[in-house]
Amino acid sequence: MEGLTIRNLTKIYYDPYTGQHVVAVEDVSLTIGPGEFVAILGPSGCGKTTLLNMVAGFVPPTRGEILLNGRRITGPGPDRGVVFQSFALFPWKTVLENVAFGLKMRGLPRAERERIAREYIALVGLEGFEHRYPHELSGGMQQRVGVARVLANNPELMLMDEPFASVDAQTRMTLQEELARIWELRHPTILFVTHDVEEAVFLSNRVVILTHRPGRVRATLDIPLPRPRRWRDLLEDSTYKALVAHVFDLLRSPQESPRPLREPVSVPQALSPPSRAAEPQKSWWRRFLESRPGRILLLAILTVGGWQGWLEYQARTKMPVFLEHHLSPRGTVDLLVQLPFPPERFHILMLQRFGRVSGTQEHAVELRSVPLPRVREIARFYWVRSLTPLSDAPRLPP
């Protein structure tokens, strides 16, 4: 038995606005056995998500170590799967393609990855929705896709960061029961971060309660409720109510004041504040670019510029050659606009801005009387696969 082992974990950030070090998590030690469901509870800002991000490998710890089945965690890896609060699905991929994405990245053959993906789609109750896109699903169904995508990769540890916080109360209760059912069937090892006391008690085998920042383990509470668990059985259950009340008391009762940081503090050199006396005077624009709003603005400019450049490059590859040979006397051309999926009302309305839509095919739209200068504008749409003069295109069944 190895599972997840966290030893003396500490995370210290340097806050450039205050010039001080912020201790987010301090001296946390925790062990989770294989097949165990452990929930992390604590006040807002106590470092729950920071702790989960360190286990995921997204953030390096300042001190301490994290071991998964005896291996030290130094970064993200396929042995861990994360279900985020946001749905984090690819909007251009179907349910089947989203669930099979990790398997595809691992190099599994198409038939094998689709078989595995269908198995887990059925497990989360989405059988029959394999070929739907995320925008065609409700919020709860989208989160089920996220759970299925993680489970399909068979990770050694499943990390869940408030996965049901963005759905309504009734859907949340349904998803909680679904997750409890899946755990009872497959027994994945789960580390679950939540603010909801009732959710933590309902789902987990053990609840770990953190203190106010800096987050330290204040208490660990076993949950001896029998399984399977259903809300209709537990809402009036005296043991469940007593456990919830006890956890609330631990969260809300006064606690010891945070201990002062031990000296000397072993803060990495990269986190130490720069010496202000030796700094030359910086111009206002450089100070702005080094500030958080400036970095966000610069990132936004680079992102938009990169996206526009990619669209322009893609447009060149979609443009048909010798398009001038197909011009009508009025200087227009008839096009077959190829799409990677069946056209919907949105695509028809967008294309009507450039010409007259005369019909649709399985994955294409017939667009007539398009002015030559506007053909490139059509090619810039990311959802357009290619453009073909209608006179050269083979006729496909409607």
For each residue, the residues with C-beta under 8 A, 3 or more apart:
1: 33 34
2: 5 34 67 68 69 70
3: 31 32 33 34 36 68 69 157 189
4: 30 31 32 55 66 67 68 157 189 191
5: 2 30 31 66 67 68
6: 9 28 29 30 31 51 55 64 65 66
7: 29 64 65 66 67
8: 27 28 29 63 64 65
9: 6 25 27 28 29 51 54 61 63 64 65 66
10: 23 25 26 27 28 61 62 63 64
11: 23 24 25 47 50 51 54 59 61 62
12: 21 22 23 24 62 265 267 271
13: 21 22 24 271
14: 20 21 22 267 271 272 273
15: 18 19 20 21 22
16: 19 273
17:
18: 15
19: 15 16 273
20: 14 15
21: 12 13 14 15 261 265 267 271
22: 12 13 14 15 213
23: 10 11 12 26 213 214 261
24: 11 12 13 47 50 213 214 215
25: 9 10 11 28 47 50 51 54 214 215 216
26: 10 23 214 215 216
27: 8 9 10 64 216
28: 6 8 9 10 25 51 64 210 215 216 217
29: 6 7 8 9 217
30: 4 5 6 38 208 217
31: 3 4 5 6
32: 3 4 36 38 157 189 191
33: 1 3 36 189
34: 1 2 3 189
35: 187 188 189
36: 3 32 33 189 190 205 206
37: 183 189 190 192 203 204 205 206
38: 30 32 190 191 192 204 205 206 207 208
39: 192 193 194 199 200 201 203 204 206 207 208
40: 48 51 52 191 192 193 194 208 210
41: 48 194 195 197 200 207 208 209 210 247 251
42: 46 47 48 209 210 211 212 215 251
43: 46 210 211 212 251
44: 195
45: 212 213
46: 42 43 210 211 212 213 215
47: 11 24 25 42 50 51 210 213 214 215
48: 40 41 42 51 52 193 210 215
49: 52 53 161 193
50: 11 24 25 47 53 54 59 215
51: 6 9 11 25 28 40 47 48 54 55 193 210 215
52: 40 48 49 55 56 159 161 191 193
53: 49 50 56 58 59
54: 9 11 25 50 51 57 58 59 60 61 66 73
55: 4 6 51 52 66 73 80 157 159 191
56: 52 53 76 80 82 159
57: 54 73 74 75 76 77 80
58: 53 54 76
59: 11 50 53 54
60: 54 74
61: 9 10 11 54 64 65 66
62: 10 11 12 266 267 268 271
63: 8 9 10 266
64: 6 7 8 9 10 27 28 61
65: 6 7 8 9 61 72
66: 4 5 6 7 9 54 55 61 72 73
67: 2 4 5 7 70 71 72 73
68: 2 3 4 5 71 73 79 80 156 157
69: 2 3 79 156
70: 2 67
71: 67 68 79
72: 65 66 67
73: 54 55 57 66 67 68 77 80
74: 57 60
75: 57
76: 56 57 58 80
77: 57 73 80
78: 102 106 153 155
79: 68 69 71 155 156 157
80: 55 56 57 68 73 76 77 155 156 157 158 159
81: 102 149 150 151 153 155 157 158 159
82: 56 150 159 160 161
83: 143 146 147 150 158 159 160 161 163
84: 87 88 146 161 163
85: 161 162 163 165 166
86: 166
87: 84 134 139 142 143 145 146 166
88: 84 146
89: 93 98 134 142 145 146 149
90: 93 97 98 101 134
91: 133 134 135
92: 133 340 383
93: 89 90 97 98 101 133 134
94: 97 98 130 131 132 133
95: 98 99 121 126 129 130 131 132 133 134 137 145
96: 99 100 114 117 118 121 130 131
97: 90 93 94 100 101
98: 89 90 93 94 95 101 134 145 149
99: 95 96 117 120 121 145 148 149 152
100: 96 97 103 104 113 114 116 117 152
101: 90 93 97 98 104 105 149
102: 78 81 105 106 149 152 153
103: 100 106 108 112 113 116 117 152 153
104: 100 101 107 108 113
105: 101 102
106: 78 102 103 153
107: 104
108: 103 104 112 113 116
109: 112 113
110: 113 114
111: 114 115
112: 103 108 109 115 116
113: 100 103 104 108 109 110 116 117
114: 96 100 110 111 117 118
115: 111 112 118 119
116: 100 103 108 112 113 119 120 152
117: 96 99 100 103 113 114 120 121 130 148 152
118: 96 114 115 121 122 127 130
119: 115 116 122 123 152
120: 99 116 117 123 124 148 149 151 152
121: 95 96 99 117 118 124 126 127 129 130 145 148
122: 118 119 125 126 127
123: 119 120 148 151 182 185 186
124: 120 121 144 145 147 148 151 178 182
125: 122 144 178
126: 95 121 122 129 130 141 144 145 148
127: 118 121 122 130
128:
129: 95 121 126 132 137 141
130: 94 95 96 117 118 121 126 127
131: 94 95 96
132: 94 95 129 136 137
133: 91 92 93 94 95 136 137 341
134: 87 89 90 91 93 95 98 137 142 145
135: 91
136: 132 133
137: 95 129 132 133 134 141 142 145
138: 141 142 171
139: 87 142 143 166 167 168 171
140: 143 144 167 171 174 175
141: 126 129 137 138 144 145
142: 87 89 134 137 138 139 145 146
143: 83 87 139 140 146 147 163 164 166 167 175
144: 124 125 126 140 141 147 148 175 178
145: 87 89 95 98 99 121 124 126 134 137 141 142 148 149
146: 83 84 87 88 89 142 143 149 150 163
147: 83 124 143 144 150 151 163 179 182
148: 99 117 120 121 123 124 126 144 145 151 152
149: 81 89 98 99 101 102 120 145 146 152 153
150: 81 82 83 146 147 153 155 158
151: 81 120 123 124 147 148 154 158 182 186 188
152: 99 100 102 103 116 117 119 120 148 149
153: 78 81 102 103 106 149 150
154: 151
155: 78 79 80 81 150 158 188
156: 68 69 79 80 189
157: 3 4 32 55 68 79 80 81 189 190 191
158: 80 81 83 150 151 155 188 189 190 191
159: 52 55 56 80 81 82 83 190 191 193
160: 82 83 163 190 191 192 193
161: 49 52 82 83 84 85 193
162: 85 165 193 194 195
163: 83 84 85 143 146 147 160 175
164: 143 167 171 172 175 176 199
165: 85 162 194 195
166: 85 86 87 139 143
167: 139 140 143 164 171 172 175
168: 139 171 172
169: 172 173
170: 173 174
171: 138 139 140 164 167 168 174 175
172: 164 167 168 169 175 176 199
173: 169 170 176 177 231
174: 140 170 171 177 178
175: 140 143 144 163 164 167 171 172 178 179
176: 164 172 173 179 180 199 202 203 231
177: 173 174 180 181 229 230 231
178: 124 125 144 174 175 181 182
179: 147 175 176 182 183 203
180: 176 177 183 184 202 203 227 228 229
181: 177 178 184 185 228
182: 123 124 147 151 178 179 185 186 188
183: 37 179 180 186 187 188 190 203
184: 180 181 187 227 228
185: 123 181 182
186: 123 151 182 183
187: 35 183 184
188: 35 151 155 158 182 183
189: 3 4 32 33 34 35 36 37 156 157 158
190: 36 37 38 157 158 159 160 183
191: 4 32 38 40 52 55 157 158 159 160
192: 37 38 39 40 160 200 203 204
193: 39 40 48 49 51 52 159 160 161 162
194: 39 40 41 162 165 199 200
195: 41 44 162 165
196: 199 200
197: 41 200 201 244 247 248 251
198: 201 202 244
199: 39 164 172 176 194 196 202 203
200: 39 41 192 194 196 197 203 204 207 247
201: 39 197 198 204 207 223 225 240 243 244 247
202: 176 180 198 199 229 231 234 240
203: 37 39 176 179 180 183 192 199 200 229
204: 37 38 39 192 200 201 207 223
205: 36 37 38 222 223
206: 36 37 38 39 220 221 222 223
207: 38 39 41 200 201 204 220 221 223 247
208: 30 38 39 40 41 217 219 220
209: 41 42 217 218 219 220 221 247 250 251
210: 28 40 41 42 43 46 47 48 51 215 216 217 218
211: 42 43 46 214 215 216 217 218 255 258
212: 42 43 45 46 215 255 258
213: 22 23 24 45 46 47 258
214: 23 24 25 26 47 211 258
215: 24 25 26 28 42 46 47 48 50 51 210 211 212
216: 25 26 27 28 210 211
217: 28 29 30 208 209 210 211 220
218: 209 210 211 250 255
219: 208 209 250
220: 206 207 208 209 217
221: 206 207 209 243 246 247 250
222: 205 206
223: 201 204 205 206 207 243
224: 239
225: 201 229 234 237 239 240 243
226: 229
227: 180 184
228: 180 181 184
229: 177 180 202 203 225 226 233 234
230: 177 233 234
231: 173 176 177 202 234 235
232: 235
233: 229 230 237
234: 202 225 229 230 231 237 240
235: 231 232 240
236: 241
237: 225 233 234 240 241
238: 241 242
239: 224 225 242 243
240: 201 202 225 234 235 237 243 244
241: 236 237 238 244 245
242: 238 239 245 246
243: 201 221 223 225 239 240 246 247
244: 197 198 201 240 241 247 248
245: 241 242 248 249
246: 221 242 243 249 250
247: 41 197 200 201 207 209 221 243 244 250 251
248: 197 244 245 251 252
249: 245 246 252 253
250: 209 218 219 221 246 247 253
251: 41 42 43 197 209 247 248
252: 248 249
253: 249 250
254:
255: 211 212 218
256: 259
257:
258: 211 212 213 214
259: 256 262
260:
261: 21 23 265
262: 259 265
263:
264:
265: 12 21 261 262
266: 62 63
267: 12 14 21 62 271 272
268: 62 271 272
269: 272
270:
271: 12 13 14 21 62 267 268
272: 14 267 268 269
273: 14 16 19
274: 279
275: 278 279
276: 279
277:
278: 275
279: 274 275 276 282
280:
281:
282: 279 286 287 290
283: 286 287
284: 287 288
285: 288 289
286: 282 283 289 290
287: 282 283 284 290 291 294
288: 284 285 291 293 294
289: 285 286 294 295 298
290: 282 286 287 294 295
291: 287 288 294 295
292: 295 296
293: 288 296 297
294: 287 288 289 290 291 297 298
295: 289 290 291 292 298 299
296: 292 293 299 300
297: 293 294 300 301
298: 289 294 295 301 302
299: 295 296 302 303
300: 296 297 303 304
301: 297 298 304 305
302: 298 299 305 306
303: 299 300 306 307
304: 300 301 307 308
305: 301 302 308 309
306: 302 303 309 310
307: 303 304 310 311
308: 304 305 311 312
309: 305 306 312 313
310: 306 307 313 314
311: 307 308 314 315 380 382
312: 308 309 315 316 380
313: 309 310 316 317
314: 310 311 317 318 379 380 382
315: 311 312 318 319 376 379 380
316: 312 313 319 379
317: 313 314
318: 314 315 379 384 385 386 387
319: 315 316 323 375 376 379 387
320: 323 387 388 389 392
321:
322: 325 326
323: 319 320 326 327 333 372 375 389
324: 327 372
325: 322
326: 322 323 333 334 389 391 392
327: 323 324 331 332 333 372
328: 331 332 333 334 369
329:
330: 369
331: 327 328 371 372
332: 327 328 355 368 369 370 371 372
333: 323 326 327 328 370 372 375 389
334: 326 328 366 367 368 369 370 389 390 391
335: 355 366 367 368 370 375 378 387 388 389 390
336: 361 364 365 366 367 387 388 389 390 393
337: 351 364 365 366 367 378 384 387
338: 363 364 384 385 386 387 388
339: 342 343 347 363 364 365 383 384 385
340: 92 363 383 385
341: 133 363 383
342: 339 362 363
343: 339 347 348 360 363 364 365
344: 347 348
345: 348 349
346: 349 350
347: 339 343 344 350 351 365 383
348: 343 344 345 351 352 357 360 365
349: 345 346 352 353
350: 346 347 353 381
351: 337 347 348 354 355 357 365 367 378
352: 348 349 355 356 357
353: 349 350
354: 351 367 370 371 374 377 378
355: 332 335 351 352 367 368 369 370 371 374
356: 352 367 368 369
357: 348 351 352 360 365 366 367 368
358: 366 367 368
359: 365 366 398
360: 343 348 357 364 365 366 398
361: 336 364 365 366 396 397 398
362: 342 396 397 398
363: 338 339 340 341 342 343 385
364: 336 337 338 339 343 360 361 393 396
365: 336 337 339 343 347 348 351 357 359 360 361
366: 334 335 336 337 357 358 359 360 361 390
367: 334 335 336 337 351 354 355 356 357 358 370 378
368: 332 334 335 355 356 357 358 390
369: 328 330 332 334 355 356
370: 332 333 334 335 354 355 367 374 375 378
371: 331 332 354 355 374 375
372: 323 324 327 331 332 333 375
373: 376
374: 354 355 370 371 377 378
375: 319 323 333 335 370 371 372 378 379 387
376: 315 319 373 379 380
377: 354 374 380
378: 335 337 351 354 367 370 374 375 381 384 387
379: 314 315 316 318 319 375 376 384 387
380: 311 312 314 315 376 377 384
381: 350 378 384
382: 311 314
383: 92 339 340 341 347
384: 318 337 338 339 378 379 380 381 387
385: 318 338 339 340 363
386: 318 338
387: 318 319 320 335 336 337 338 375 378 379 384
388: 320 335 336 338 392 393
389: 320 323 326 333 334 335 336 392 393
390: 334 335 336 366 368 393
391: 326 334
392: 320 326 388 389
393: 336 364 388 389 390
394:
395:
396: 361 362 364
397: 361 362
398: 359 360 361 362
